[in-house]
Amino acid sequence: MAGGEAAMPLLEKKAAVYHEGCPGCAVDRRKALNPGIPYKEFFHIWTIILVSSLPISSLFPFLYFMIRDLHVAKTVEDIGFYAGFVGASYMLGRALTSTAWGMVADRFGRKPVIVFGIFSSFLFNILFGLSVRYWMAISTRFLIGSMNGLLGPIRAYAIEVCRPEHHAIALTLVSTAWATGLTIGPTIGGYLAQPAEKYPKLFPSNSLFRRFPYFLPCLCISGFCFIALISCIWLPETLHNHKTIKEEGQASECLIPHFSDPEELIKHNITSTNKKNLLKNWPLMSSIILFCIVSFDDMAYTEIFSLWAESDRKYGGLSFTSEDVGQVLAILGMDV
């Protein structure tokens, strides 16, 4: 008696329930049937992160020369003052809207936010390259940052699109793509800015790129954004859209059979509690503060170095060209 009954598990793991027409359930079904690494989805994630980082890193090699050519600074010493606002406008827009974009992604899906973010980068990056006024440069950079809120949702997407044993690879892929963008971006900005002066045989003096000397690198990056935008056609949605019971009593009854594994139920309860007390989650908040400090140091170095290196030697600079700065920042990006 005892042998057969004792061998039976006390808690049987229930079969997963998938809802027809739910994109999140379709992704979960695919993960259950295919335990391997989702290479196609990982490639999409890598491409999206890459094009998201290019508008940030491509600006710094030619920011000094752009502010000088806009004739907004009365003296050479004032160029750094005005350049700081252009560089900060992107991050200000991102800081003001990132949380809102995360909420939109949780409500309407990850894919709409990703597609809209790439499209906004495609559009406003072109307009930034066509800037002939200082206010236009600031406003377009601000719109690129505020309308591009895909960095947070794409991290959530990277987790949801693969099985738990591949989560580390997915997050590492995000960091790798970002570092690749920090390497390619300065190279694009450094070598393609002011093409009529650097490559007069290819870009004659009466060409469009003579009038808009910083349009070519922006156009090139928008081309990458367009390719990534087209690839989003094959990007699956991971958000579940089937109805869930909101009441606490009914929710607890429904969760017990679904989370037949006690450890899985405990993890779900911890996650629900952390969502209610997000600002009081001190390990999370300390990680955010630390990340802010590291990001502040990185951005300050990148922008200040570019302005210092491109300043004239009589003002204490290095008289570097945009190509020189692009090469230095590209080498720095390889170490990230």
JODA-V748088 format. One record per run of one state. SS is the DSSP state (a for helix, b for strand, c for the rest). FROM is the first residue (numbers start at 1). TO is the last residue. If there is no record, write none. Layout:
# JODA-V748088
{{SS/FROM/TO} {SS/FROM/TO}}
This chain:
# JODA-V748088
{{c/1/1} {a/2/6} {c/7/22} {a/23/33} {c/34/38} {a/39/57} {c/58/59} {a/60/69} {c/70/75} {a/76/108} {c/109/109} {a/110/129} {c/130/133} {a/134/147} {c/148/149} {a/150/160} {c/161/163} {a/164/192} {c/193/194} {a/195/198} {c/199/207} {a/208/211} {c/212/214} {a/215/234} {c/235/247} {a/248/258} {c/259/261} {a/262/276} {c/277/281} {a/282/310} {c/311/312} {a/313/315} {c/316/321} {a/322/334} {c/335/336}}
